[in-house]
Protein backbone atom coordinates (compact mmCIF):
# COMPACT_ATOMS: atom_id res chain seq x y z
CA UNK A 1 0.00 0.00 0.00
CA UNK A 2 1.42 3.35 -1.05
CA UNK A 3 0.82 6.11 1.50
CA UNK A 4 1.77 9.77 1.05
CA UNK A 5 2.51 11.51 4.35
CA UNK A 6 1.83 15.24 4.17
CA UNK A 7 3.36 17.72 6.64
CA UNK A 8 3.73 21.47 6.79
CA UNK A 9 7.20 21.65 8.35
CA UNK A 10 10.28 20.91 6.29
CA UNK A 11 12.57 23.04 8.46
CA UNK A 12 13.34 22.58 12.14
CA UNK A 13 11.37 19.57 13.39
CA UNK A 14 8.97 19.74 16.32
CA UNK A 15 7.09 17.05 18.17
CA UNK A 16 4.83 16.23 15.21
CA UNK A 17 7.83 15.65 12.98
CA UNK A 18 9.68 13.58 15.59
CA UNK A 19 6.59 11.39 16.00
CA UNK A 20 6.26 11.02 12.23
CA UNK A 21 9.93 10.03 11.98
CA UNK A 22 9.39 7.20 14.47
CA UNK A 23 6.17 6.14 12.75
CA UNK A 24 7.88 5.88 9.37
CA UNK A 25 10.76 3.93 10.90
CA UNK A 26 8.40 1.34 12.42
CA UNK A 27 5.82 0.92 9.66
CA UNK A 28 5.48 -2.69 8.46
CA UNK A 29 7.01 -3.63 5.13
CA UNK A 30 3.71 -3.77 3.25
CA UNK A 31 3.30 0.03 3.54
CA UNK A 32 5.41 2.09 1.13
CA UNK A 33 5.69 5.71 2.34
CA UNK A 34 6.41 8.89 0.42
CA UNK A 35 6.64 12.40 1.87
CA UNK A 36 5.09 15.72 0.81
CA UNK A 37 6.24 18.86 2.65
CA UNK A 38 5.32 22.54 2.31
CA UNK A 39 8.88 23.84 2.83
CA UNK A 40 12.48 22.69 2.50
CA UNK A 41 15.01 22.53 5.30
CA UNK A 42 16.39 20.35 8.07
CA UNK A 43 13.47 17.94 8.35
CA UNK A 44 13.05 17.61 4.57
CA UNK A 45 16.72 16.73 4.32
CA UNK A 46 16.32 14.17 7.10
CA UNK A 47 13.58 12.49 5.10
CA UNK A 48 15.71 12.46 1.96
CA UNK A 49 18.69 11.09 3.86
CA UNK A 50 16.49 8.31 5.24
CA UNK A 51 15.67 7.28 1.68
CA UNK A 52 12.06 8.41 1.49
CA UNK A 53 10.76 9.82 -1.79
CA UNK A 54 10.27 13.45 -0.75
CA UNK A 55 8.26 15.99 -2.72
CA UNK A 56 8.21 19.72 -1.95
CA UNK A 57 5.08 21.75 -2.58
CA UNK A 58 5.98 25.22 -1.39
CA UNK A 59 3.13 27.36 -0.06
CA UNK A 60 2.87 31.16 0.18
CA UNK A 61 4.67 33.04 2.95
CA UNK A 62 1.44 34.29 4.49
CA UNK A 63 0.07 30.75 4.71
CA UNK A 64 3.32 29.62 6.34
CA UNK A 65 3.04 32.47 8.85
CA UNK A 66 -0.35 31.41 10.20
CA UNK A 67 -0.16 29.94 13.70
CA UNK A 68 -2.84 28.94 16.16
CA UNK A 69 -1.93 32.00 18.24
CA UNK A 70 -1.99 34.30 15.21
CA UNK A 71 -4.64 33.15 12.72
CA UNK A 72 -5.07 35.27 9.61
CA UNK A 73 -8.31 35.13 7.70
CA UNK A 74 -6.69 37.24 4.95
CA UNK A 75 -4.08 34.57 4.29
CA UNK A 76 -6.78 31.98 3.74
CA UNK A 77 -7.47 33.49 0.33
CA UNK A 78 -4.41 31.52 -0.81
CA UNK A 79 -5.78 28.23 0.51
CA UNK A 80 -7.83 27.15 -2.54
CA UNK A 81 -4.85 27.64 -4.86
CA UNK A 82 -2.65 25.51 -2.58
CA UNK A 83 -5.31 22.79 -2.49
CA UNK A 84 -5.59 22.73 -6.27
CA UNK A 85 -1.80 22.66 -6.74
CA UNK A 86 -1.47 19.70 -4.40
CA UNK A 87 -4.41 17.90 -6.01
CA UNK A 88 -2.77 18.22 -9.43
CA UNK A 89 0.47 16.76 -8.06
CA UNK A 90 -1.14 13.66 -6.50
CA UNK A 91 -0.63 10.86 -8.95
CA UNK A 92 -2.55 7.58 -9.37
CA UNK A 93 0.26 5.76 -7.57
CA UNK A 94 -1.01 7.00 -4.17
CA UNK A 95 -3.45 4.70 -2.36
CA UNK A 96 -3.93 6.79 0.79
CA UNK A 97 -3.02 10.22 2.19
CA UNK A 98 -1.94 10.76 5.81
CA UNK A 99 -1.97 14.39 6.98
CA UNK A 100 0.21 15.16 9.98
CA UNK A 101 -0.31 18.81 10.99
CA UNK A 102 -2.94 21.55 10.84
CA UNK A 103 -1.99 23.09 7.49
CA UNK A 104 -1.45 19.63 6.07
CA UNK A 105 -5.02 18.77 7.10
CA UNK A 106 -6.52 21.93 5.60
CA UNK A 107 -4.66 21.59 2.30
CA UNK A 108 -4.00 17.87 1.98
CA UNK A 109 -7.38 16.38 2.86
CA UNK A 110 -9.42 18.52 0.39
CA UNK A 111 -6.79 17.93 -2.30
CA UNK A 112 -7.06 14.19 -1.78
CA UNK A 113 -10.84 14.33 -1.98
CA UNK A 114 -10.62 16.15 -5.30
CA UNK A 115 -8.53 13.24 -6.60
CA UNK A 116 -10.69 10.54 -5.03
CA UNK A 117 -7.95 9.48 -2.60
CA UNK A 118 -8.91 8.43 0.91
CA UNK A 119 -7.36 10.30 3.83
CA UNK A 120 -6.41 9.73 7.47
CA UNK A 121 -5.98 12.93 9.52
CA UNK A 122 -3.52 12.61 12.41
CA UNK A 123 -4.78 15.25 14.87
CA UNK A 124 -2.04 16.65 17.10
CA UNK A 125 -3.12 20.21 18.02
CA UNK A 126 -5.95 21.72 20.04
CA UNK A 127 -6.97 24.55 17.76
CA UNK A 128 -9.69 26.86 19.06
CA UNK A 129 -12.27 29.21 17.57
CA UNK A 130 -12.73 29.31 13.82
CA UNK A 131 -9.73 27.03 13.33
CA UNK A 132 -11.43 24.25 15.28
CA UNK A 133 -14.59 24.68 13.23
CA UNK A 134 -12.62 24.57 9.98
CA UNK A 135 -10.66 21.46 11.01
CA UNK A 136 -13.83 19.63 12.02
CA UNK A 137 -15.50 20.56 8.75
CA UNK A 138 -12.56 19.36 6.67
CA UNK A 139 -12.22 16.19 8.73
CA UNK A 140 -15.87 15.27 8.44
CA UNK A 141 -16.08 15.92 4.69
CA UNK A 142 -12.62 14.94 3.45
CA UNK A 143 -11.25 12.15 5.66
CA UNK A 144 -12.34 8.60 6.35
CA UNK A 145 -10.70 8.24 9.76
CA UNK A 146 -8.96 10.38 12.33
CA UNK A 147 -6.15 9.61 14.77
CA UNK A 148 -6.02 11.68 17.96
CA UNK A 149 -2.87 11.63 20.09
CA UNK A 150 -4.79 11.80 23.38
CA UNK A 151 -8.24 11.32 24.87
CA UNK A 152 -8.38 15.07 25.55
CA UNK A 153 -7.78 15.81 21.87
CA UNK A 154 -10.43 13.32 20.78
CA UNK A 155 -12.93 15.00 23.11
CA UNK A 156 -11.89 18.44 21.85
CA UNK A 157 -12.92 17.68 18.26
CA UNK A 158 -15.69 15.22 19.18
CA UNK A 159 -15.86 13.31 15.88
CA UNK A 160 -16.77 9.74 15.11
CA UNK A 161 -14.25 7.41 13.45
CA UNK A 162 -11.49 8.81 15.68
CA UNK A 163 -8.99 6.44 17.27
CA UNK A 164 -6.70 7.52 20.10
CA UNK A 165 -3.10 6.49 19.52
CA UNK A 166 -0.53 8.05 21.86
CA UNK A 167 2.65 9.50 20.41
CA UNK A 168 5.69 7.21 20.44
CA UNK A 169 9.11 7.54 22.03
CA UNK A 170 12.17 5.50 21.09
CA UNK A 171 12.56 3.89 24.52
CA UNK A 172 15.73 2.05 23.51
CA UNK A 173 17.54 5.39 23.56
CA UNK A 174 16.87 5.64 27.29
CA UNK A 175 18.51 2.37 28.25
CA UNK A 176 21.58 4.45 29.04
CA UNK A 177 21.48 8.04 30.29
CA UNK A 178 24.31 10.10 31.78
CA UNK A 179 24.85 10.27 35.54
CA UNK A 180 23.22 13.22 37.29
CA UNK A 181 26.50 15.01 38.07
CA UNK A 182 27.79 14.52 34.52
CA UNK A 183 24.55 15.82 33.04
CA UNK A 184 24.51 18.89 35.29
CA UNK A 185 28.07 19.66 34.34
CA UNK A 186 27.23 19.43 30.62
CA UNK A 187 24.34 21.86 31.12
CA UNK A 188 26.41 24.33 33.13
CA UNK A 189 24.33 23.83 36.28
CA UNK A 190 25.96 23.86 39.71
CA UNK A 191 26.50 20.42 41.21
CA UNK A 192 25.17 20.67 44.76
CA UNK A 193 22.47 19.20 46.97
CA UNK A 194 19.70 21.47 45.70
CA UNK A 195 17.14 19.49 43.65
CA UNK A 196 16.78 20.59 40.03
CA UNK A 197 13.37 21.17 38.47
CA UNK A 198 13.05 21.89 34.78
CA UNK A 199 10.86 22.45 31.76
CA UNK A 200 12.06 20.93 28.48
CA UNK A 201 11.16 21.72 24.87
CA UNK A 202 10.03 24.59 22.69
CA UNK A 203 9.76 28.01 24.32
CA UNK A 204 6.32 29.23 23.29
CA UNK A 205 3.94 31.35 25.30
CA UNK A 206 1.27 28.67 25.49
CA UNK A 207 3.80 26.26 27.01
CA UNK A 208 3.75 28.25 30.26
CA UNK A 209 7.41 28.97 30.93
CA UNK A 210 6.40 32.11 32.85
CA UNK A 211 4.18 29.99 35.10
CA UNK A 212 7.11 27.60 35.60
CA UNK A 213 9.26 30.44 36.91
CA UNK A 214 6.54 31.61 39.29
CA UNK A 215 6.11 28.06 40.58
CA UNK A 216 9.88 27.71 40.99
CA UNK A 217 9.99 30.92 43.04
CA UNK A 218 7.20 29.66 45.32
CA UNK A 219 8.97 26.33 45.84
CA UNK A 220 12.34 27.96 46.43
CA UNK A 221 10.91 29.94 49.35
CA UNK A 222 10.09 26.67 51.08
CA UNK A 223 12.96 24.46 49.93
CA UNK A 224 16.13 25.61 48.11
CA UNK A 225 16.10 24.38 44.52
CA UNK A 226 17.63 25.10 41.16
CA UNK A 227 15.56 25.40 38.01
CA UNK A 228 16.28 25.10 34.30
CA UNK A 229 14.50 26.21 31.15
CA UNK A 230 15.82 23.92 28.43
CA UNK A 231 14.98 24.70 24.82
CA UNK A 232 14.53 27.53 22.35
CA UNK A 233 11.79 29.66 20.83
CA UNK A 234 11.37 27.33 17.88
CA UNK A 235 8.87 28.49 15.20
CA UNK A 236 7.76 31.67 17.03
CA UNK A 237 7.74 33.77 20.26
CA UNK A 238 11.42 34.75 20.24
CA UNK A 239 10.45 37.89 22.17
CA UNK A 240 9.24 35.69 25.02
CA UNK A 241 12.79 34.68 25.97
CA UNK A 242 13.97 38.10 27.24
CA UNK A 243 10.67 38.41 29.09
CA UNK A 244 11.49 35.19 30.93
CA UNK A 245 14.94 36.48 31.89
CA UNK A 246 13.34 39.64 33.28
CA UNK A 247 10.73 37.62 35.15
CA UNK A 248 13.40 35.46 36.80
CA UNK A 249 15.10 38.66 37.96
CA UNK A 250 11.82 40.14 39.24
CA UNK A 251 11.12 36.93 41.18
CA UNK A 252 14.59 37.00 42.72
CA UNK A 253 15.65 33.62 41.32
CA UNK A 254 18.16 34.61 38.65
CA UNK A 255 20.94 32.96 40.60
CA UNK A 256 18.86 29.76 40.84
CA UNK A 257 17.83 29.68 37.14
CA UNK A 258 19.74 28.36 34.14
CA UNK A 259 18.65 28.84 30.54
CA UNK A 260 19.96 25.95 28.45
CA UNK A 261 19.96 26.13 24.61
CA UNK A 262 18.19 23.53 22.50
CA UNK A 263 19.63 20.04 22.99
CA UNK A 264 19.65 17.59 20.11
CA UNK A 265 19.99 14.85 22.75
CA UNK A 266 17.33 15.54 25.42
CA UNK A 267 18.54 12.62 27.54
CA UNK A 268 21.15 14.94 29.02
CA UNK A 269 18.38 17.28 30.19
CA UNK A 270 16.30 14.60 31.83
CA UNK A 271 19.34 12.97 33.43
CA UNK A 272 20.09 16.25 35.19
CA UNK A 273 16.54 16.75 36.49
CA UNK A 274 14.96 15.63 39.73
CA UNK A 275 11.46 16.80 38.77
CA UNK A 276 10.09 17.62 35.33
CA UNK A 277 7.35 20.23 34.94
CA UNK A 278 4.89 20.55 32.08
CA UNK A 279 3.15 23.89 32.57
CA UNK A 280 1.02 24.01 29.43
CA UNK A 281 -2.72 24.28 29.69
CA UNK A 282 -4.60 22.12 27.18
CA UNK A 283 -1.42 20.29 26.20
CA UNK A 284 -2.46 17.99 23.33
CA UNK A 285 -0.10 15.22 24.43
CA UNK A 286 3.10 15.99 26.31
CA UNK A 287 5.98 14.19 24.62
CA UNK A 288 8.44 15.55 27.17
CA UNK A 289 6.46 13.79 29.93
CA UNK A 290 7.08 10.39 28.32
CA UNK A 291 10.74 11.21 27.67
CA UNK A 292 11.18 12.25 31.30
CA UNK A 293 9.44 9.06 32.43
CA UNK A 294 11.76 6.95 30.26
CA UNK A 295 14.65 8.59 32.12
CA UNK A 296 12.96 7.81 35.50
CA UNK A 297 11.99 11.42 36.21
CA UNK A 298 8.49 12.18 37.55
CA UNK A 299 6.40 15.00 36.08
CA UNK A 300 3.96 17.52 37.52
CA UNK A 301 1.40 18.71 34.93
CA UNK A 302 -2.13 20.02 34.53
CA UNK A 303 -4.96 17.54 34.07
CA UNK A 304 -6.82 19.22 31.18
CA UNK A 305 -4.84 17.74 28.31
CA UNK A 306 -2.84 14.74 27.17
CA UNK A 307 -0.88 14.54 30.42
CA UNK A 308 -3.88 12.78 31.95
CA UNK A 309 -3.26 9.87 29.52
CA UNK A 310 0.38 9.59 30.58
CA UNK A 311 0.67 10.36 34.29
CA UNK A 312 -0.82 7.96 36.82
CA UNK A 313 -1.66 10.51 39.46
CA UNK A 314 0.18 10.01 42.72
CA UNK A 315 2.11 7.04 41.34
CA UNK A 316 4.55 8.33 38.73
CA UNK A 317 3.76 12.04 38.89
CA UNK A 318 1.11 14.56 39.86
CA UNK A 319 -1.86 15.94 37.92
CA UNK A 320 -3.09 19.38 38.96
CA UNK A 321 -6.35 21.19 38.24
CA UNK A 322 -5.77 23.55 35.32
CA UNK A 323 -4.56 27.00 36.33
CA UNK A 324 -3.95 26.19 40.02
CA UNK A 325 -0.38 27.45 40.41
CA UNK A 326 -0.44 27.05 44.19
CA UNK A 327 -1.36 23.37 43.95
CA UNK A 328 1.29 22.94 41.24
CA UNK A 329 3.95 24.40 43.55
CA UNK A 330 2.76 22.19 46.42
CA UNK A 331 3.10 19.08 44.25
CA UNK A 332 6.60 20.05 43.14
CA UNK A 333 7.55 20.82 46.76
CA UNK A 334 6.37 17.36 47.86
CA UNK A 335 8.68 15.72 45.33
CA UNK A 336 11.78 17.88 45.82
CA UNK A 337 11.60 17.66 49.61
CA UNK A 338 11.34 13.86 49.84
CA UNK A 339 14.04 11.81 48.15
CA UNK A 340 12.28 8.47 48.68
CA UNK A 341 8.96 9.72 47.29
CA UNK A 342 10.72 11.19 44.28
CA UNK A 343 12.74 8.01 43.61
CA UNK A 344 9.65 5.79 43.85
CA UNK A 345 7.74 8.01 41.43
CA UNK A 346 10.71 7.95 39.05
CA UNK A 347 10.85 4.16 39.06
CA UNK A 348 7.12 3.94 38.42
CA UNK A 349 7.42 6.46 35.60
CA UNK A 350 10.16 4.42 33.98
CA UNK A 351 8.03 1.25 34.15
CA UNK A 352 4.98 3.08 32.80
CA UNK A 353 6.84 4.51 29.82
CA UNK A 354 6.74 1.08 28.17
CA UNK A 355 3.18 1.94 27.05
CA UNK A 356 4.58 4.41 24.50
CA UNK A 357 6.90 2.21 22.47
CA UNK A 358 7.51 3.18 18.87
CA UNK A 359 7.05 -0.40 17.71
CA UNK A 360 3.52 -0.67 19.14
CA UNK A 361 2.66 2.77 17.75
CA UNK A 362 3.74 1.75 14.25
CA UNK A 363 1.61 -1.38 14.35
CA UNK A 364 -1.46 0.47 15.62
CA UNK A 365 -1.27 3.26 13.03
CA UNK A 366 -0.64 0.71 10.25
CA UNK A 367 -3.89 -1.06 11.18
CA UNK A 368 -5.78 2.23 10.82
CA UNK A 369 -4.12 3.03 7.48
CA UNK A 370 -4.98 -0.39 6.06
CA UNK A 371 -8.57 -0.16 7.28
CA UNK A 372 -9.00 3.35 5.86
CA UNK A 373 -7.74 2.38 2.42
CA UNK A 374 -10.39 -0.30 1.93
Secondary structure, 3 states (H helix, E strand, C coil): CEEEEEECCCCCCCHHHHHHHHHHHCCCCCCEEEEEECCCCHHHHHHHHCCCEEEECCCCHHHHHCCCCCCCCHHHHHHHHHHHHHHHHCCCCCCEEEECCHHHHHHHHHHHHHCCCEEEEEECCCCCHHHHHHHHHHHHHHCCEEEECCHHHHHHHCCCCEEECCCCECHHHHCCCCCHHHHHHHHCCCCCCCEEEEEECCCCHHHCHHHHHHHHHHHHHHCCEEEEEECCCCCCCCHHHHHHHHHHHHCCCHHHEEEECCCCCCHHHHHHCCEEEECCCCCCCCHHHHHHHHCCCEEEEECCCCHHHHCCECCCEEEECCCCHHHHHHHHHHHHCCHHHHHHHHHHHHHHHHHHEHHHHHHHHHHHHHHHHC
